[in-house]
Amino acid sequence: LHVSELQQSNTIITSIMSNVIRYTAQKLVLCRPAAPAALHFQSYVTRAHPSPLPTAPIQDALQRLISEMDERHLHRSQRWENNKDKRVNQRSAYLTARGRPTHPSEEEVRKEAAEKEYRRMDESVEVALQLNLDPRKPGQALRGSFSLPHGNGKKFGVAVFTDNMELAKEALANGAVVAGGASLIEDIKNGNVSLTSFQRTLASPEMMPQLSSIARLLGPRGLMPNPKLNTIQPQDQLLETLEQQQSGISNYRTDKEGIVRIGIGRGSFGVDKLMDNMRELMNEIQSIKPESFGKGKKGKGGSAKGTKYYLKAHLSTTQSKGSVLVDLRTIDPTSSFFMTDPP
């Protein structure tokens, strides 16, 4: 009897202890602190502190623009082929209704359409470089000209002003649109020579006083000869300068916002040649950097310490829908990542 009572007591004690342990475990679970919520930091973006725009290294930006040009050409050539029959039918119907005996027949129209392919437009590549300049201040209105290693892909008509008739004949033989002295000035003044027939001008120094009579016609169009653009040359250097101007020597100047817009070539150049032209452009802009620029207090040596010279750079093409913001580190000649891909 004593043994059975002991066994019964042990059973009761074991049951009580298991209940106590279960109850304590449940209390511990209920009292356990909850896991801390994930911390979310909201970026500080306001009108005064906008979120930074994505930038691209210069090589990637050029490659992106060229890829977009290829996609546009492919899309338009496919549309050209798909609409070929419709185009031929419309032209044939027009010639049948209003054509003359000398106009091509329907068979000739179809043959011509079958032989001709879609002509690709060789778009220009342009850079808009925003500098920390105020052109209203002395020394900060940049203007000049330079030659790109591979040219800019453009041909310009040039007018040459000189009182040497033999030199004027040689200039015409070398490709000048018009050349002459007082008689050419009178023709421009009277409207006999259109100002749209040429895009650039050259003059010898002795012709500058005579050009003052048509300065109001040439000046607003940017056609007035200027020593900063190397378009005022002695007679013995006019022919050499004429060849340079025709081959597409690039002129640049800052607008009222301190932006330089200039073409660096065509899409057909490829990335490597465009990179070479861009390198030459940035070296030119860096070489004419004014001693004092930017806003704020100036130090003894010119601009305040840490003042940026380059603010933004955008690349675009003739028919691109927008522009590509370029990483300034890859186009700043003073940067260790100049014309390379930064890490």
C-alpha positions as YAML, in Angstrom:
chain: A
units: angstrom
residues:
- id: 1
  name: LEU
  ca: [0.00, 0.00, 0.00]
- id: 2
  name: HIS
  ca: [2.81, 2.34, 0.82]
- id: 3
  name: VAL
  ca: [4.42, 1.75, -2.60]
- id: 4
  name: SER
  ca: [1.18, 2.41, -4.50]
- id: 5
  name: GLU
  ca: [0.69, 5.67, -2.62]
- id: 6
  name: LEU
  ca: [4.20, 6.77, -3.53]
- id: 7
  name: GLN
  ca: [3.61, 5.99, -7.23]
- id: 8
  name: GLN
  ca: [0.33, 7.90, -7.18]
- id: 9
  name: SER
  ca: [2.04, 10.89, -5.53]
- id: 10
  name: ASN
  ca: [4.80, 10.86, -8.18]
- id: 11
  name: THR
  ca: [2.21, 10.84, -10.94]
- id: 12
  name: ILE
  ca: [0.40, 13.82, -9.45]
- id: 13
  name: ILE
  ca: [3.66, 15.74, -8.97]
- id: 14
  name: THR
  ca: [4.76, 14.98, -12.56]
- id: 15
  name: SER
  ca: [1.41, 16.20, -13.92]
- id: 16
  name: ILE
  ca: [1.62, 19.38, -11.87]
- id: 17
  name: MET
  ca: [5.19, 20.08, -13.02]
- id: 18
  name: SER
  ca: [4.34, 19.51, -16.69]
- id: 19
  name: ASN
  ca: [1.39, 21.93, -16.39]
- id: 20
  name: VAL
  ca: [3.63, 24.51, -14.72]
- id: 21
  name: ILE
  ca: [6.27, 24.15, -17.47]
- id: 22
  name: ARG
  ca: [3.61, 24.43, -20.23]
- id: 23
  name: TYR
  ca: [2.06, 27.51, -18.62]
- id: 24
  name: THR
  ca: [5.46, 29.15, -18.16]
- id: 25
  name: ALA
  ca: [6.40, 28.47, -21.80]
- id: 26
  name: GLN
  ca: [3.15, 30.05, -23.01]
- id: 27
  name: LYS
  ca: [3.80, 33.13, -20.89]
- id: 28
  name: LEU
  ca: [7.32, 33.43, -22.28]
- id: 29
  name: VAL
  ca: [6.01, 33.29, -25.84]
- id: 30
  name: LEU
  ca: [3.38, 35.95, -25.13]
- id: 31
  name: CYS
  ca: [5.86, 38.22, -23.38]
- id: 32
  name: ARG
  ca: [8.58, 37.90, -26.04]
- id: 33
  name: PRO
  ca: [9.21, 41.32, -27.64]
- id: 34
  name: ALA
  ca: [8.21, 41.68, -31.28]
- id: 35
  name: ALA
  ca: [10.90, 41.86, -33.96]
- id: 36
  name: PRO
  ca: [11.88, 45.45, -34.71]
- id: 37
  name: ALA
  ca: [10.28, 46.86, -37.83]
- id: 38
  name: ALA
  ca: [12.53, 47.56, -40.80]
- id: 39
  name: LEU
  ca: [13.77, 51.12, -40.87]
- id: 40
  name: HIS
  ca: [12.79, 53.11, -43.98]
- id: 41
  name: PHE
  ca: [14.72, 56.27, -44.69]
- id: 42
  name: GLN
  ca: [13.01, 58.73, -47.01]
- id: 43
  name: SER
  ca: [15.42, 60.55, -49.30]
- id: 44
  name: TYR
  ca: [15.55, 64.29, -48.83]
- id: 45
  name: VAL
  ca: [14.12, 65.53, -52.13]
- id: 46
  name: THR
  ca: [12.74, 69.02, -52.48]
- id: 47
  name: ARG
  ca: [12.70, 71.70, -55.12]
- id: 48
  name: ALA
  ca: [15.95, 72.99, -53.69]
- id: 49
  name: HIS
  ca: [17.42, 69.46, -53.43]
- id: 50
  name: PRO
  ca: [16.10, 67.50, -56.45]
- id: 51
  name: SER
  ca: [17.01, 63.89, -56.99]
- id: 52
  name: PRO
  ca: [20.11, 63.58, -59.19]
- id: 53
  name: LEU
  ca: [19.56, 62.73, -62.85]
- id: 54
  name: PRO
  ca: [21.24, 59.61, -64.25]
- id: 55
  name: THR
  ca: [24.41, 60.28, -66.21]
- id: 56
  name: ALA
  ca: [26.37, 58.21, -68.71]
- id: 57
  name: PRO
  ca: [30.08, 58.10, -69.55]
- id: 58
  name: ILE
  ca: [30.91, 59.80, -72.83]
- id: 59
  name: GLN
  ca: [31.56, 56.54, -74.68]
- id: 60
  name: ASP
  ca: [28.29, 54.97, -73.51]
- id: 61
  name: ALA
  ca: [26.38, 58.16, -74.37]
- id: 62
  name: LEU
  ca: [27.74, 58.18, -77.94]
- id: 63
  name: GLN
  ca: [27.04, 54.48, -78.35]
- id: 64
  name: ARG
  ca: [23.46, 54.98, -77.14]
- id: 65
  name: LEU
  ca: [22.85, 57.76, -79.66]
- id: 66
  name: ILE
  ca: [24.26, 55.70, -82.52]
- id: 67
  name: SER
  ca: [22.10, 52.71, -81.51]
- id: 68
  name: GLU
  ca: [19.02, 54.94, -81.53]
- id: 69
  name: MET
  ca: [19.94, 56.15, -85.03]
- id: 70
  name: ASP
  ca: [20.24, 52.55, -86.23]
- id: 71
  name: GLU
  ca: [16.83, 51.70, -84.75]
- id: 72
  name: ARG
  ca: [15.22, 54.72, -86.45]
- id: 73
  name: HIS
  ca: [16.75, 53.76, -89.79]
- id: 74
  name: LEU
  ca: [15.56, 50.14, -89.48]
- id: 75
  name: HIS
  ca: [12.03, 51.21, -88.54]
- id: 76
  name: ARG
  ca: [11.77, 53.74, -91.38]
- id: 77
  name: SER
  ca: [13.23, 51.42, -94.00]
- id: 78
  name: GLN
  ca: [10.69, 48.73, -93.04]
- id: 79
  name: ARG
  ca: [7.88, 51.27, -93.28]
- id: 80
  name: TRP
  ca: [9.28, 52.40, -96.64]
- id: 81
  name: GLU
  ca: [9.10, 48.85, -98.00]
- id: 82
  name: ASN
  ca: [5.65, 48.18, -96.54]
- id: 83
  name: ASN
  ca: [4.18, 51.30, -98.12]
- id: 84
  name: LYS
  ca: [5.94, 50.97, -101.48]
- id: 85
  name: ASP
  ca: [2.87, 49.71, -103.39]
- id: 86
  name: LYS
  ca: [0.64, 52.39, -101.91]
- id: 87
  name: ARG
  ca: [3.17, 55.07, -102.83]
- id: 88
  name: VAL
  ca: [3.47, 53.80, -106.40]
- id: 89
  name: ASN
  ca: [-0.30, 53.62, -106.83]
- id: 90
  name: GLN
  ca: [-0.76, 57.17, -105.56]
- id: 91
  name: ARG
  ca: [1.88, 58.54, -107.91]
- id: 92
  name: SER
  ca: [0.54, 56.58, -110.87]
- id: 93
  name: ALA
  ca: [-2.98, 57.85, -110.21]
- id: 94
  name: TYR
  ca: [-1.71, 61.43, -109.99]
- id: 95
  name: LEU
  ca: [0.27, 61.17, -113.24]
- id: 96
  name: THR
  ca: [-2.68, 59.57, -115.00]
- id: 97
  name: ALA
  ca: [-4.99, 62.37, -113.91]
- id: 98
  name: ARG
  ca: [-2.68, 65.37, -114.28]
- id: 99
  name: GLY
  ca: [0.47, 64.13, -115.91]
- id: 100
  name: ARG
  ca: [1.94, 65.32, -119.17]
- id: 101
  name: PRO
  ca: [3.26, 63.24, -122.04]
- id: 102
  name: THR
  ca: [6.82, 63.87, -120.84]
- id: 103
  name: HIS
  ca: [6.10, 62.44, -117.38]
- id: 104
  name: PRO
  ca: [7.05, 58.79, -116.63]
- id: 105
  name: SER
  ca: [4.53, 56.04, -117.29]
- id: 106
  name: GLU
  ca: [3.17, 53.66, -114.67]
- id: 107
  name: GLU
  ca: [5.69, 50.97, -115.65]
- id: 108
  name: GLU
  ca: [8.56, 53.41, -115.32]
- id: 109
  name: VAL
  ca: [7.29, 54.52, -111.90]
- id: 110
  name: ARG
  ca: [7.16, 50.93, -110.66]
- id: 111
  name: LYS
  ca: [10.61, 50.18, -112.05]
- id: 112
  name: GLU
  ca: [12.06, 53.25, -110.37]
- id: 113
  name: ALA
  ca: [10.43, 52.33, -107.05]
- id: 114
  name: ALA
  ca: [11.84, 48.80, -107.25]
- id: 115
  name: GLU
  ca: [15.39, 50.06, -107.86]
- id: 116
  name: LYS
  ca: [15.48, 52.83, -105.25]
- id: 117
  name: GLU
  ca: [16.06, 52.05, -101.60]
- id: 118
  name: TYR
  ca: [15.39, 54.11, -98.53]
- id: 119
  name: ARG
  ca: [18.08, 56.76, -98.15]
- id: 120
  name: ARG
  ca: [19.46, 56.93, -94.67]
- id: 121
  name: MET
  ca: [19.79, 60.36, -93.08]
- id: 122
  name: ASP
  ca: [23.26, 60.94, -91.69]
- id: 123
  name: GLU
  ca: [22.32, 62.77, -88.49]
- id: 124
  name: SER
  ca: [24.59, 65.30, -86.82]
- id: 125
  name: VAL
  ca: [25.81, 64.76, -83.26]
- id: 126
  name: GLU
  ca: [25.78, 67.91, -81.13]
- id: 127
  name: VAL
  ca: [27.03, 68.69, -77.65]
- id: 128
  name: ALA
  ca: [25.57, 71.40, -75.42]
- id: 129
  name: LEU
  ca: [28.16, 72.29, -72.80]
- id: 130
  name: GLN
  ca: [26.97, 74.48, -69.94]
- id: 131
  name: LEU
  ca: [29.85, 76.43, -68.43]
- id: 132
  name: ASN
  ca: [29.91, 78.38, -65.20]
- id: 133
  name: LEU
  ca: [30.26, 81.68, -67.07]
- id: 134
  name: ASP
  ca: [28.45, 84.99, -67.20]
- id: 135
  name: PRO
  ca: [29.04, 86.40, -70.72]
- id: 136
  name: ARG
  ca: [28.04, 89.87, -69.50]
- id: 137
  name: LYS
  ca: [31.22, 90.06, -67.44]
- id: 138
  name: PRO
  ca: [34.55, 90.91, -69.09]
- id: 139
  name: GLY
  ca: [36.61, 87.95, -70.19]
- id: 140
  name: GLN
  ca: [33.81, 85.39, -69.83]
- id: 141
  name: ALA
  ca: [32.30, 85.63, -73.34]
- id: 142
  name: LEU
  ca: [34.18, 82.84, -75.10]
- id: 143
  name: ARG
  ca: [34.40, 82.80, -78.88]
- id: 144
  name: GLY
  ca: [36.77, 81.15, -81.31]
- id: 145
  name: SER
  ca: [37.34, 78.48, -83.93]
- id: 146
  name: PHE
  ca: [39.32, 75.25, -84.20]
- id: 147
  name: SER
  ca: [39.65, 72.21, -86.44]
- id: 148
  name: LEU
  ca: [38.32, 68.80, -85.45]
- id: 149
  name: PRO
  ca: [40.57, 65.81, -86.23]
- id: 150
  name: HIS
  ca: [37.90, 64.17, -88.39]
- id: 151
  name: GLY
  ca: [35.95, 67.30, -89.35]
- id: 152
  name: ASN
  ca: [32.35, 67.99, -88.49]
- id: 153
  name: GLY
  ca: [30.86, 66.40, -91.62]
- id: 154
  name: LYS
  ca: [29.63, 69.68, -93.08]
- id: 155
  name: LYS
  ca: [30.55, 71.74, -96.12]
- id: 156
  name: PHE
  ca: [30.15, 75.50, -96.07]
- id: 157
  name: GLY
  ca: [29.84, 78.11, -98.80]
- id: 158
  name: VAL
  ca: [32.36, 80.91, -98.30]
- id: 159
  name: ALA
  ca: [32.36, 84.50, -99.56]
- id: 160
  name: VAL
  ca: [35.76, 86.17, -99.93]
- id: 161
  name: PHE
  ca: [36.18, 89.94, -99.71]
- id: 162
  name: THR
  ca: [39.38, 91.24, -101.27]
- id: 163
  name: ASP
  ca: [40.31, 94.11, -103.56]
- id: 164
  name: ASN
  ca: [42.89, 91.95, -105.37]
- id: 165
  name: MET
  ca: [41.05, 90.77, -108.48]
- id: 166
  name: GLU
  ca: [43.61, 88.08, -109.27]
- id: 167
  name: LEU
  ca: [43.22, 86.67, -105.77]
- id: 168
  name: ALA
  ca: [39.43, 86.82, -106.14]
- id: 169
  name: LYS
  ca: [39.63, 84.74, -109.34]
- id: 170
  name: GLU
  ca: [41.83, 82.17, -107.57]
- id: 171
  name: ALA
  ca: [39.36, 82.04, -104.68]
- id: 172
  name: LEU
  ca: [36.49, 81.33, -107.08]
- id: 173
  name: ALA
  ca: [38.57, 78.63, -108.75]
- id: 174
  name: ASN
  ca: [39.21, 77.05, -105.32]
- id: 175
  name: GLY
  ca: [35.51, 76.81, -104.48]
- id: 176
  name: ALA
  ca: [34.45, 80.18, -103.06]
- id: 177
  name: VAL
  ca: [30.79, 80.98, -103.70]
- id: 178
  name: VAL
  ca: [31.47, 84.66, -104.43]
- id: 179
  name: ALA
  ca: [34.62, 86.77, -104.30]
- id: 180
  name: GLY
  ca: [35.38, 90.42, -104.93]
- id: 181
  name: GLY
  ca: [35.78, 93.84, -103.45]
- id: 182
  name: ALA
  ca: [33.65, 96.98, -103.69]
- id: 183
  name: SER
  ca: [31.50, 95.51, -106.46]
- id: 184
  name: LEU
  ca: [30.60, 92.48, -104.32]
- id: 185
  name: ILE
  ca: [29.69, 94.76, -101.41]
- id: 186
  name: GLU
  ca: [27.37, 96.74, -103.69]
- id: 187
  name: ASP
  ca: [25.76, 93.56, -105.02]
- id: 188
  name: ILE
  ca: [25.03, 92.39, -101.46]
- id: 189
  name: LYS
  ca: [23.70, 95.80, -100.50]
- id: 190
  name: ASN
  ca: [21.37, 95.89, -103.55]
- id: 191
  name: GLY
  ca: [20.21, 92.30, -103.06]
- id: 192
  name: ASN
  ca: [21.82, 90.95, -106.23]
- id: 193
  name: VAL
  ca: [23.77, 88.41, -104.13]
- id: 194
  name: SER
  ca: [21.67, 86.48, -101.63]
- id: 195
  name: LEU
  ca: [22.96, 86.23, -98.08]
- id: 196
  name: THR
  ca: [21.73, 82.64, -97.97]
- id: 197
  name: SER
  ca: [24.14, 81.59, -100.72]
- id: 198
  name: PHE
  ca: [27.08, 81.48, -98.30]
- id: 199
  name: GLN
  ca: [27.46, 80.54, -94.63]
- id: 200
  name: ARG
  ca: [30.88, 82.03, -93.85]
- id: 201
  name: THR
  ca: [32.98, 84.99, -94.92]
- id: 202
  name: LEU
  ca: [36.67, 85.81, -95.27]
- id: 203
  name: ALA
  ca: [38.23, 89.22, -95.68]
- id: 204
  name: SER
  ca: [41.62, 90.85, -95.94]
- id: 205
  name: PRO
  ca: [42.34, 93.61, -93.39]
- id: 206
  name: GLU
  ca: [42.09, 96.46, -95.91]
- id: 207
  name: MET
  ca: [38.49, 95.47, -96.73]
- id: 208
  name: MET
  ca: [37.15, 95.88, -93.19]
- id: 209
  name: PRO
  ca: [36.40, 99.63, -93.42]
- id: 210
  name: GLN
  ca: [34.37, 99.01, -96.58]
- id: 211
  name: LEU
  ca: [32.42, 96.16, -94.97]
- id: 212
  name: SER
  ca: [31.00, 98.57, -92.40]
- id: 213
  name: SER
  ca: [28.35, 99.58, -94.97]
- id: 214
  name: ILE
  ca: [26.85, 96.04, -94.92]
- id: 215
  name: ALA
  ca: [27.64, 95.21, -91.28]
- id: 216
  name: ARG
  ca: [23.94, 95.53, -90.39]
- id: 217
  name: LEU
  ca: [23.23, 92.78, -92.94]
- id: 218
  name: LEU
  ca: [26.12, 90.43, -92.07]
- id: 219
  name: GLY
  ca: [26.25, 90.96, -88.30]
- id: 220
  name: PRO
  ca: [22.84, 89.54, -87.25]
- id: 221
  name: ARG
  ca: [23.54, 86.41, -89.32]
- id: 222
  name: GLY
  ca: [26.97, 85.87, -87.77]
- id: 223
  name: LEU
  ca: [28.67, 86.49, -91.12]
- id: 224
  name: MET
  ca: [30.79, 89.49, -90.22]
- id: 225
  name: PRO
  ca: [34.53, 88.64, -90.44]
- id: 226
  name: ASN
  ca: [36.04, 88.48, -86.98]
- id: 227
  name: PRO
  ca: [39.68, 88.10, -85.85]
- id: 228
  name: LYS
  ca: [38.59, 85.74, -83.04]
- id: 229
  name: LEU
  ca: [37.30, 83.35, -85.71]
- id: 230
  name: ASN
  ca: [40.43, 83.76, -87.85]
- id: 231
  name: THR
  ca: [38.29, 85.06, -90.73]
- id: 232
  name: ILE
  ca: [40.39, 88.21, -91.22]
- id: 233
  name: GLN
  ca: [43.59, 87.09, -92.92]
- id: 234
  name: PRO
  ca: [46.36, 88.69, -95.00]
- id: 235
  name: GLN
  ca: [46.06, 88.20, -98.73]
- id: 236
  name: ASP
  ca: [48.82, 85.60, -98.84]
- id: 237
  name: GLN
  ca: [46.88, 83.40, -96.36]
- id: 238
  name: LEU
  ca: [43.35, 83.82, -97.71]
- id: 239
  name: LEU
  ca: [43.42, 80.77, -99.97]
- id: 240
  name: GLU
  ca: [44.70, 78.49, -97.20]
- id: 241
  name: THR
  ca: [42.07, 79.77, -94.78]
- id: 242
  name: LEU
  ca: [39.43, 79.36, -97.50]
- id: 243
  name: GLU
  ca: [40.21, 75.65, -97.73]
- id: 244
  name: GLN
  ca: [39.96, 75.29, -93.94]
- id: 245
  name: GLN
  ca: [36.61, 77.10, -93.79]
- id: 246
  name: GLN
  ca: [35.19, 74.95, -96.58]
- id: 247
  name: SER
  ca: [36.33, 71.72, -94.95]
- id: 248
  name: GLY
  ca: [34.22, 72.50, -91.88]
- id: 249
  name: ILE
  ca: [36.35, 74.34, -89.34]
- id: 250
  name: SER
  ca: [34.21, 74.65, -86.23]
- id: 251
  name: ASN
  ca: [33.22, 78.00, -84.74]
- id: 252
  name: TYR
  ca: [31.92, 78.30, -81.19]
- id: 253
  name: ARG
  ca: [30.65, 80.99, -78.84]
- id: 254
  name: THR
  ca: [28.87, 81.14, -75.52]
- id: 255
  name: ASP
  ca: [25.23, 82.26, -75.50]
- id: 256
  name: LYS
  ca: [23.73, 84.48, -72.82]
- id: 257
  name: GLU
  ca: [23.34, 81.48, -70.49]
- id: 258
  name: GLY
  ca: [26.98, 80.46, -70.82]
- id: 259
  name: ILE
  ca: [26.20, 77.42, -73.01]
- id: 260
  name: VAL
  ca: [28.37, 76.34, -75.94]
- id: 261
  name: ARG
  ca: [26.53, 74.37, -78.63]
- id: 262
  name: ILE
  ca: [28.64, 72.76, -81.31]
- id: 263
  name: GLY
  ca: [28.50, 69.76, -83.63]
- id: 264
  name: ILE
  ca: [31.19, 67.13, -83.22]
- id: 265
  name: GLY
  ca: [30.45, 65.05, -86.31]
- id: 266
  name: ARG
  ca: [27.96, 62.72, -87.96]
- id: 267
  name: GLY
  ca: [26.49, 59.44, -86.89]
- id: 268
  name: SER
  ca: [28.38, 57.68, -89.69]
- id: 269
  name: PHE
  ca: [31.69, 58.60, -88.05]
- id: 270
  name: GLY
  ca: [31.36, 55.92, -85.40]
- id: 271
  name: VAL
  ca: [32.20, 56.08, -81.71]
- id: 272
  name: ASP
  ca: [35.99, 56.25, -82.07]
- id: 273
  name: LYS
  ca: [36.06, 59.27, -84.39]
- id: 274
  name: LEU
  ca: [33.42, 61.07, -82.35]
- id: 275
  name: MET
  ca: [35.50, 60.44, -79.23]
- id: 276
  name: ASP
  ca: [38.53, 61.99, -80.93]
- id: 277
  name: ASN
  ca: [36.51, 65.06, -81.92]
- id: 278
  name: MET
  ca: [35.07, 65.36, -78.42]
- id: 279
  name: ARG
  ca: [38.55, 65.15, -76.90]
- id: 280
  name: GLU
  ca: [39.76, 67.97, -79.17]
- id: 281
  name: LEU
  ca: [36.73, 70.11, -78.28]
- id: 282
  name: MET
  ca: [37.21, 69.72, -74.53]
- id: 283
  name: ASN
  ca: [40.92, 70.48, -74.77]
- id: 284
  name: GLU
  ca: [40.06, 73.64, -76.69]
- id: 285
  name: ILE
  ca: [37.46, 74.75, -74.13]
- id: 286
  name: GLN
  ca: [39.89, 74.02, -71.29]
- id: 287
  name: SER
  ca: [42.68, 75.99, -72.96]
- id: 288
  name: ILE
  ca: [40.59, 79.19, -73.07]
- id: 289
  name: LYS
  ca: [39.33, 78.87, -69.50]
- id: 290
  name: PRO
  ca: [39.13, 82.42, -68.10]
- id: 291
  name: GLU
  ca: [41.04, 83.29, -64.96]
- id: 292
  name: SER
  ca: [37.88, 84.48, -63.21]
- id: 293
  name: PHE
  ca: [34.52, 82.76, -63.68]
- id: 294
  name: GLY
  ca: [31.45, 81.72, -61.78]
- id: 295
  name: LYS
  ca: [29.37, 83.52, -59.18]
- id: 296
  name: GLY
  ca: [30.23, 84.44, -55.64]
- id: 297
  name: LYS
  ca: [33.32, 85.91, -54.02]
- id: 298
  name: LYS
  ca: [36.54, 85.76, -55.96]
- id: 299
  name: GLY
  ca: [39.90, 85.02, -54.44]
- id: 300
  name: LYS
  ca: [43.17, 86.71, -55.20]
- id: 301
  name: GLY
  ca: [43.92, 84.24, -57.95]
- id: 302
  name: GLY
  ca: [40.56, 84.69, -59.67]
- id: 303
  name: SER
  ca: [37.63, 82.41, -58.90]
- id: 304
  name: ALA
  ca: [36.85, 81.11, -55.43]
- id: 305
  name: LYS
  ca: [38.35, 77.77, -54.46]
- id: 306
  name: GLY
  ca: [36.22, 74.81, -55.55]
- id: 307
  name: THR
  ca: [34.25, 76.75, -58.17]
- id: 308
  name: LYS
  ca: [33.20, 74.44, -60.97]
- id: 309
  name: TYR
  ca: [34.00, 75.36, -64.57]
- id: 310
  name: TYR
  ca: [31.82, 72.67, -66.17]
- id: 311
  name: LEU
  ca: [28.22, 72.42, -64.97]
- id: 312
  name: LYS
  ca: [26.43, 70.10, -67.40]
- id: 313
  name: ALA
  ca: [26.91, 68.45, -70.77]
- id: 314
  name: HIS
  ca: [24.20, 67.02, -73.02]
- id: 315
  name: LEU
  ca: [24.58, 65.00, -76.21]
- id: 316
  name: SER
  ca: [21.87, 64.82, -78.86]
- id: 317
  name: THR
  ca: [21.38, 64.10, -82.55]
- id: 318
  name: THR
  ca: [19.36, 65.75, -85.29]
- id: 319
  name: GLN
  ca: [16.24, 63.63, -84.79]
- id: 320
  name: SER
  ca: [16.66, 62.30, -81.27]
- id: 321
  name: LYS
  ca: [13.67, 62.68, -78.98]
- id: 322
  name: GLY
  ca: [15.81, 63.93, -76.13]
- id: 323
  name: SER
  ca: [19.39, 64.27, -74.97]
- id: 324
  name: VAL
  ca: [21.81, 62.20, -72.90]
- id: 325
  name: LEU
  ca: [23.32, 63.74, -69.78]
- id: 326
  name: VAL
  ca: [27.04, 63.04, -69.82]
- id: 327
  name: ASP
  ca: [29.13, 62.24, -66.76]
- id: 328
  name: LEU
  ca: [31.35, 65.32, -66.41]
- id: 329
  name: ARG
  ca: [34.24, 63.25, -65.05]
- id: 330
  name: THR
  ca: [34.64, 61.62, -68.44]
- id: 331
  name: ILE
  ca: [34.91, 64.87, -70.42]
- id: 332
  name: ASP
  ca: [36.81, 67.11, -68.01]
- id: 333
  name: PRO
  ca: [40.46, 67.27, -69.20]
- id: 334
  name: THR
  ca: [41.59, 67.80, -65.60]
- id: 335
  name: SER
  ca: [39.89, 64.59, -64.40]
- id: 336
  name: SER
  ca: [41.71, 61.28, -64.07]
- id: 337
  name: PHE
  ca: [38.75, 59.63, -65.87]
- id: 338
  name: PHE
  ca: [39.00, 61.89, -68.95]
- id: 339
  name: MET
  ca: [37.63, 59.97, -71.96]
- id: 340
  name: THR
  ca: [37.44, 56.72, -70.00]
- id: 341
  name: ASP
  ca: [34.81, 54.74, -68.11]
- id: 342
  name: PRO
  ca: [34.87, 55.56, -64.38]
- id: 343
  name: PRO
  ca: [34.55, 52.68, -61.89]
...
